[in-house]
């Protein structure tokens, strides 16, 4: 009987050793994938570390992960990150989903909580891969169900149902991207400035809500970046819409920018950052400006603001409008651009008579280097509107 017990004890011990060895092999199989993920995150300015890897090459988790973003040395404690549906992809890896745990932390007196963040269709190219995405962690989609920022017991800001979609570039064409936040809220009663607080309360904007939509493209080969839509809508107020189009935003530009940010973040408080500042200005000169626009579509904010100002000055709303129309030509004349001054005066008059939309566009005939823009802005700001071909329209 003792022989049997001795035999079964050895058998159980052997099974435990084999199980432990198998677990170790699985973790080792997952380790190269985790390391490649770390390398690609670093390229994008994020340093990620973990305490352990569990699972195998098809599905694994990074335990005790910490994330440090370039320019911000304080880490985010993310906990566990799970990788599911991992497969080989031409020597690299494709991951079905990468997801975090729910997050909760405190920063600068604010409590931040979020639902799990999930990326789908994640690509981890093999080292030495050529092509525009060779050094990029690419994903096809991302989603975040909720994000809340609290100051004390009040929710200062929240986001719901944030999504993003990215299309892979092909044959030198740019990648397209789109994103949206189904709803956001902000508590403006937390603003401490008395005058701002009084205006917010008078116009009924103590708590605001709305949504956001973004769409654009980026070509990593030539660095051409464009936002065809960047709209933020505040319910019962209006929509701010922006577009941008600039060149030179290459992978090399991004890497150099991140290195400068790391150096500036590593400097002790009060240290001289002038050298890094000059380097940053030099780097910005690699960018070229193609076009931009800023548009406001009104949804009652203008009328509420005019009514508030009229009450403050003990005047009628119509008098405030006429006063603004009279002042506009004198202010616009300071631009030393008669054509633009005339357009501004006409747009202001048209908008105040029937508040629908105002739009400022800058669309030069040829791309303008950022170095030229900075030089013109420092030496002769009034010439900048001519250099960028700025125009103003209303209700179009």
C-alpha positions, 0 to 999 in steps of 0.5 A, spaced: 500 500 500 505 504 501 508 503 494 502 505 491 502 511 495 509 513 493 508 511 486 502 516 486 505 521 490 511 521 484 506 521 479 502 527 482 509 531 483 511 529 475 504 532 473 505 538 477 512 539 474 509 538 467 503 543 468 508 548 470 513 547 465 507 547 460 505 554 463 512 557 462 512 555 455 506 558 453 508 564 457 514 564 453 510 563 446 506 570 448 512 574 450 515 576 443 508 578 441 508 582 448 515 585 446 513 587 439 507 590 442 511 594 447 516 596 441 510 599 437 507 603 442 514 606 444 514 608 436 508 612 438 510 615 444 508 611 449 512 606 454 508 600 457 511 595 462 508 589 465 509 585 471 507 578 468 505 575 462 500 569 462 497 565 457 499 562 450 501 565 443 493 565 441 490 568 447 494 572 453 494 577 458 499 583 461 498 583 468 500 589 472 501 594 466 503 601 467 503 606 461 507 613 460 505 618 455 511 622 452 511 629 455 507 626 461 512 622 466 507 620 471 504 613 469 497 610 468 496 604 472 492 600 467 492 593 470 490 587 466 491 588 458 488 582 454 490 579 447 485 575 444 485 571 437 492 572 436 495 569 429 501 570 425 501 575 419 507 575 415 512 574 420 508 579 425 502 578 428 494 580 428 490 580 434 482 580 434 481 584 440 486 588 445 482 590 451 483 593 458 480 593 464 475 598 467 480 604 469 479 608 476 485 613 478 486 620 481 490 626 478 491 633 480 485 632 484 480 629 479 477 622 479 477 619 472 473 612 471 472 609 464 469 602 462 474 597 458 477 600 452 477 595 446 481 595 440 479 590 434 483 588 428 490 590 431 496 589 426 503 588 429 508 588 423 514 584 424 521 588 425 524 589 418 518 590 415 517 595 409 512 600 408 508 605 411 505 601 416 512 598 418 513 602 425 506 603 426 501 599 431 495 599 426 488 598 429 481 597 425 477 600 430 476 602 437 471 603 442 470 606 449 463 605 452 464 611 458 469 616 461 467 620 467 471 625 470 469 628 477 471 633 481 469 632 488 462 629 488 460 632 482 461 629 475 465 635 471 465 631 464 463 625 461 463 621 455 459 616 452 460 611 446 466 613 443 468 609 437 473 610 432 474 606 425 481 606 421 482 604 414 488 601 412 492 605 406 493 601 400 498 603 394 501 609 397 494 612 398 492 615 405 489 611 411 482 614 412 479 615 419 473 617 423 471 617 430 465 620 434 462 621 441 455 619 441 454 624 447 458 628 452 456 632 458 460 638 462 458 641 469 459 649 468 457 650 475 464 648 477 467 654 473 470 659 479 470 666 475 464 670 478 463 674 471 463 667 467 459 664 472 454 669 472 453 669 464 453 661 464 447 662 469 443 667 465 443 663 459 441 657 462 448 653 460 449 650 467 450 643 464 451 642 457 451 636 453 452 634 446 456 630 441 462 630 437 464 627 430 471 627 426 473 624 419 480 625 416 485 622 412 493 621 413 498 619 408 504 616 412 509 616 406 509 624 405 506 626 411 499 629 408 494 630 414 487 632 413 481 633 417 475 634 413 470 634 419 471 636 426 465 638 429 463 639 436 455 640 437 453 643 444 445 642 444 441 648 444 447 652 443 450 651 436 456 647 433 463 649 432 466 645 426 474 645 424 477 643 418 485 642 417 490 640 411 497 640 412 503 636 410 510 634 413 507 630 418 511 624 417 513 618 421 520 621 422 517 628 424 513 624 429 519 620 432 523 627 433 517 630 436 516 625 441 524 625 443 523 633 444 517 632 449 521 626 453 527 631 454 522 637 456 518 632 461 525 630 464 527 637 465 526 639 473 521 644 474 524 651 473 530 648 468 531 652 462 528 649 456 530 654 451 534 649 447 528 644 446 524 650 445 528 652 439 529 645 437 521 645 437 521 651 432 526 648 428 522 642 427 515 645 426 518 648 420 518 641 416 510 642 416 507 646 410 500 649 411 495 647 405 488 650 408 484 651 414 477 653 416 473 655 423 465 655 422 460 656 427 453 654 426 448 657 431 442 654 435 440 659 439 447 661 443 447 668 439 440 670 441 441 668 448 448 672 449 445 678 446 440 678 450 444 677 456 449 683 454 443 688 453 440 686 460 447 688 463 448 694 459 440 696 460 439 696 453 435 693 447 437 687 444 437 691 437 441 696 440 446 691 441 446 689 434 447 695 431 452 697 436 456 691 434 455 693 426 458 700 427 464 697 431 466 692 426 468 696 420 473 700 425 476 693 428 476 690 421 480 696 418 486 694 423 488 688 419 490 693 413 487 688 408 481 692 405 478 686 401 478 682 408 475 688 412 469 689 407 468 681 407 468 681 415 463 687 415 458 684 411 459 678 414 457 681 421 452 685 419 448 679 415 449 674 421 447 679 426 440 680 422 439 673 421 444 668 426 445 662 422 452 661 421 459 664 420 465 661 417 473 663 417 477 660 411 484 660 410 486 657 403 492 660 400 494 658 392 500 654 394 502 651 400 505 655 405 511 653 410 510 654 417 516 657 417 514 663 413 507 663 417 511 664 424 516 669 420 510 673 418 506 673 424 512 675 428 514 681 423 508 683 420 502 680 423 497 684 418 500 681 412 499 674 415 491 674 412 494 676 405 499 670 406 494 665 408 488 668 403 483 669 409 476 670 408 470 670 412 462 669 410 456 668 413 449 664 413 452 660 407 
